[in-house]
């Protein structure tokens, strides 16, 4: 088996990815990234409007900052669709987890979740950001150039295959027993 999913493989399974549930998606994975390259898989995660995911490195180091030098709150929480994760992780035991805070089997397309859409995640409320997740150089290294190409194809961009970035608007907690619901 190839280490990375090919564009042909991903395109052949696109309809399956796009058939993800539109609402009320169970949370499958919760992850806190305390430092660069570190992943802690937890059963409960806390959200805070000022800190983002409590314990996550976003508050100390991120890739977008506001004009006053603070971490951009629009990217406090990363959510990835489980179907995309299943496709790109050709060797789950040998590949680094992408680092998304939440993985859920859900449709994160612009049509289903426009910018500003509020999401109930456990007791927290998140808001879908206007920042598009194009996938970073680490994604390319870990999951291959074809997966980035696939995510960023013009016909795929509206589907947000790399997931959504969100801002915390109401503090709360989520557990693996919870689901994501559109408000």
Secondary structure, DSSP 8 states (H G I E B T S, - for coil): --SS--HHHHHHTHHHHHTS-SS-EEEEEEEE--STT--EE-SEEEEETTTEETT-GGGT--S-B-TTSSB-GGGSEEEEEHHHHHHH-TTTTTS-----SEEES----TTTS-TT-EEEETTEEEEE-S------HHHHHHH-HHHHHHHHSHHHHTT-TT-EEEEEEE-EEEETT-EEEE-
